[in-house]
Amino acid sequence: MGTSGSSRGTGNGGSLIPTFLDEPSSKPLPSEVAAPGSDGDGSSGGDGENPEAPRPDIPAQAEDNRFSSARRNFSVFASSGGSDTGALRRAVRDYVRSGYGTSGNATRAMGSSRATAAGVLDVLRSFTRDGVAQTLARFNLSGFAGRPATEILTALTDILCEDGGTIDEAIARDAWLEAVASVEAAGIVDLDSMTPDQLSEVFLAFISHSIQSKLFQEIGVNGFRVADLDEIRAFENQFRSYIDGRVRDAFSGNLSEVGTMSDDRIRAVVEQTYRDAWEVFITWGDSA
């Protein structure tokens, strides 16, 4: 999963939302700022060498009892080798309901992931409206024009993501790299001619992986302590499938018009996508 830190979850405290989180709506989208070292016109484009985009180790924080029910259910799921899907559904439900109170609070807790998700839509908007070459020039990455889709998207990592110094930033960065890895498997090879379904695939792959990483970080570590390697593989596959399926079930947006979306609309789509996903997890958990 890329979540290699030995965390026991998020820090203790009275607030349901960590105080270190900034509202991503206060941060400019990638297209609103020039790339570091760029003059803004793309004339000094990149040399085409694939930049380093390491997967960050996600650092540890202290125990927090508000996730105890979610962690207990996740451990039951892990101990079953992935067969007790009811325990998984209850674990994610309790993560939202007991851990954060509402889907809105759980969405706010995504912090850097929301900012990165908005950046992903911003880049997709630019691909659709201006073309890949012009988009890369804007970020001083002209040397990647014509490269395979995964190389181009990897080159955008430092544009879309913070460096991963905090837990929240590391989750977003890890989720983006996971999403990029899934692009080729989804058959996306030409970023200049993506269909609406392919645009949604890139966006939802990031949303799904960010939620997976967040859940593993905050409630999933205990599961690894009670499962052997084969069980880990089995329940991780089941976990990924469940989260990814519900994220896609919840998504009601239409990215066919992403090229004309305003910045505010982009941010609203991100907020609604996360909120709807958390609501679906609550509903599925209640029926488990």
C-alpha positions in Angstrom: 0.0 0.0 0.0 3.0 2.3 0.4 2.0 3.0 4.0 5.2 1.7 5.5 5.3 3.7 8.7 4.7 1.9 12.0 1.9 4.2 13.1 -0.7 3.5 15.7 -3.0 6.1 14.3 -3.8 9.8 14.6 -2.9 11.9 17.6 -5.0 12.3 20.7 -7.0 15.4 21.4 -10.4 16.8 21.9 -11.1 18.0 18.3 -12.4 15.5 15.7 -10.3 17.4 13.1 -6.5 17.6 13.5 -5.5 21.2 14.1 -2.6 21.0 11.7 -4.9 20.7 8.6 -5.2 23.7 6.4 -8.3 24.2 4.2 -7.2 23.3 0.7 -9.5 26.0 -0.6 -7.0 28.6 0.6 -4.2 27.1 -1.5 -3.8 28.0 -5.2 -4.3 25.3 -7.8 -1.2 24.3 -9.7 -2.1 26.3 -12.8 -2.3 29.5 -10.6 1.4 29.4 -9.7 4.5 29.1 -11.8 6.7 26.1 -11.4 9.9 26.5 -9.3 12.6 28.0 -11.5 10.3 28.6 -14.4 9.7 31.9 -16.1 6.1 31.0 -16.6 6.3 30.6 -20.4 7.7 27.1 -20.5 10.6 28.1 -22.7 13.1 26.6 -20.3 11.4 23.2 -20.4 12.6 20.2 -18.5 15.3 18.0 -19.8 13.1 14.9 -20.0 14.9 13.1 -17.2 12.3 11.4 -15.0 12.4 13.3 -11.6 12.8 11.4 -8.3 9.3 10.8 -6.9 10.0 8.5 -3.9 7.2 7.0 -1.9 7.3 8.6 1.5 7.4 6.6 4.8 4.3 7.8 6.7 5.4 8.8 10.2 3.8 7.6 13.4 1.5 9.5 15.7 0.0 8.6 19.1 -2.9 6.3 19.9 -6.5 7.8 19.8 -9.3 5.9 21.5 -12.0 7.3 19.2 -10.9 4.8 16.6 -11.0 1.8 18.9 -14.2 0.3 17.5 -13.0 0.8 13.9 -9.6 -0.8 14.7 -11.2 -3.7 16.5 -13.4 -4.5 13.5 -10.5 -4.1 11.2 -8.5 -6.6 13.2 -11.4 -9.1 13.0 -11.4 -8.6 9.2 -7.7 -9.1 9.0 -7.8 -12.2 11.2 -10.3 -13.7 8.8 -7.9 -13.4 5.9 -10.3 -11.0 4.2 -13.3 -13.3 4.4 -15.3 -11.3 7.1 -16.3 -8.4 4.8 -19.0 -7.4 7.3 -16.3 -6.6 9.8 -14.6 -4.4 7.2 -17.8 -2.6 6.4 -18.4 -1.9 10.1 -14.7 -0.8 10.5 -15.0 1.9 7.9 -18.4 3.0 9.1 -17.1 3.3 12.7 -14.1 5.2 11.4 -16.4 7.8 10.0 -19.1 7.8 12.6 -17.1 7.3 15.8 -13.8 8.7 14.6 -15.1 11.9 13.0 -18.8 12.1 13.7 -19.9 13.0 10.2 -18.9 12.5 6.6 -18.2 16.2 6.4 -15.6 16.0 9.2 -14.1 12.9 7.6 -13.8 14.9 4.4 -12.1 17.8 6.1 -9.6 15.4 7.7 -8.3 14.5 4.2 -6.4 17.7 4.2 -3.6 17.5 1.7 -5.4 14.8 -0.3 -8.2 17.3 -1.1 -5.6 19.8 -2.2 -3.9 17.2 -4.4 -7.3 16.0 -5.8 -8.1 19.6 -6.8 -4.7 19.8 -8.4 -5.4 16.6 -10.3 -8.6 18.0 -11.7 -6.8 21.3 -12.5 -4.2 19.4 -14.6 -6.9 17.4 -16.3 -8.7 20.6 -17.1 -5.5 22.0 -18.6 -4.9 18.8 -20.6 -8.4 19.0 -22.0 -8.4 22.7 -22.7 -4.8 23.5 -23.7 -3.2 20.1 -24.5 -0.5 18.2 -22.8 2.4 20.0 -24.3 1.3 23.4 -23.3 0.4 22.2 -19.8 3.8 20.7 -19.3 5.4 23.9 -20.6 3.5 25.9 -18.0 5.2 23.7 -15.3 8.6 23.9 -16.9 8.4 20.2 -17.9 8.4 20.5 -21.7 11.0 17.7 -22.0 8.3 15.2 -21.0 6.1 16.0 -24.0 5.5 12.9 -26.0 6.6 10.6 -23.2 4.4 7.7 -22.0 1.4 8.7 -19.8 2.8 7.3 -16.6 6.1 9.2 -17.1 4.3 12.4 -17.6 2.0 12.0 -14.6 5.0 10.9 -12.4 6.8 14.1 -13.5 3.9 16.1 -12.1 4.2 14.6 -8.6 6.1 17.6 -7.2 3.6 20.0 -8.8 0.6 18.2 -7.3 1.9 17.0 -4.0 3.8 18.5 -1.0 7.1 16.8 -0.1 5.5 14.3 2.3 7.0 15.8 5.5 3.8 15.4 7.5 1.5 12.3 7.7 -1.2 14.2 5.8 1.2 15.1 3.0 2.7 11.6 2.8 -0.7 10.1 2.4 -1.5 12.4 -0.5 1.8 11.8 -2.2 1.6 8.0 -1.8 -1.9 8.0 -3.1 -0.9 9.9 -6.2 1.9 7.5 -7.0 -0.4 4.6 -6.5 -2.9 6.2 -8.8 -0.2 6.8 -11.5 0.7 3.1 -11.3 -2.9 2.2 -12.1 -3.1 4.4 -15.2 -1.3 2.0 -17.6 -3.4 -0.9 -16.3 -6.5 1.1 -17.2 -5.4 1.4 -20.8 -4.7 5.2 -20.6 -1.8 5.8 -23.0 -2.6 9.2 -24.7 -3.3 12.0 -22.3 -4.2 14.4 -25.1 -7.3 12.3 -26.1 -8.7 11.0 -22.8 -12.3 10.1 -22.8 -14.6 11.3 -20.0 -14.4 7.8 -18.5 -10.6 8.0 -18.6 -10.6 11.4 -17.0 -12.8 10.0 -14.2 -10.4 7.0 -13.9 -7.4 9.2 -13.1 -9.4 11.3 -10.6 -11.1 8.4 -8.9 -8.0 6.3 -8.7 -6.4 9.1 -6.6 -9.5 9.5 -4.4 -9.7 5.8 -3.8 -6.0 5.4 -3.0 -6.0 8.4 -0.7 -8.9 6.9 1.3 -7.2 3.5 1.4 -3.9 5.1 2.7 -5.8 7.1 5.3 -7.7 4.1 6.6 -4.6 1.9 6.7 -2.7 4.7 8.6 -5.4 5.3 11.2 -7.1 1.9 11.7 -5.3 -0.7 9.7 -1.9 -1.2 11.3 -3.2 -3.5 14.1 -4.4 -5.8 11.4 -0.9 -6.5 10.2 0.1 -7.6 13.7 -2.4 -10.5 13.7 -2.1 -11.7 10.2 0.5 -13.8 8.4 1.8 -12.9 4.9 -0.8 -14.8 3.0 -3.6 -13.4 5.1 -2.2 -9.9 4.6 -2.3 -10.3 0.8 -5.8 -11.7 0.9 -7.3 -9.0 3.2 -5.4 -6.2 1.4 -6.9 -7.3 -1.9 -10.4 -7.5 -0.4 -9.9 -4.1 1.3 -8.7 -2.4 -1.9 -11.6 -3.9 -3.9 -14.2 -2.7 -1.3 -12.9 0.8 -1.0 -12.4 1.3 -4.7 -15.9 -0.1 -5.5 -17.7 2.1 -3.0 -15.8 5.2 -4.2 -17.0 4.6 -7.7 -20.5 3.7 -6.6 -20.7 7.1 -4.8 -19.3 9.2 -7.7 -22.1 11.1 -9.5 -20.0 13.7 -11.2 -19.5 14.3 -14.9 -15.9 15.1 -16.0 -16.9 15.5 -19.6 -17.0 19.3 -19.0 -13.8 19.5 -16.9 -12.2 21.7 -19.5 -14.7 24.5 -18.7 -14.8 24.1 -14.9 -14.0 27.1 -12.7 -11.6 26.8 -9.8 -14.5 26.9 -7.4 -16.3 24.2 -9.2 -13.2 22.0 -9.2 -12.9 22.3 -5.4 -16.6 21.7 -5.0 -16.4 18.4 -7.0 -13.5 17.3 -4.8 -15.5 18.0 -1.6 -18.6 16.3 -2.8 -16.7 13.2 -4.1 -15.1 12.6 -0.7 -18.3 13.4 1.2 -20.4 11.1 -0.9 -17.9 8.3 -0.5 -17.9 8.5 3.2 -21.7 8.5 3.3 -21.7 5.4 1.2 -19.3 3.7 3.6 -21.7 4.5 6.5 -24.7 3.1 4.6 -22.8 -0.1 3.7 -21.6 -0.5 7.3 -25.1 -0.1 8.7 -26.3 -3.0 6.5 -23.4 -5.3 7.4 
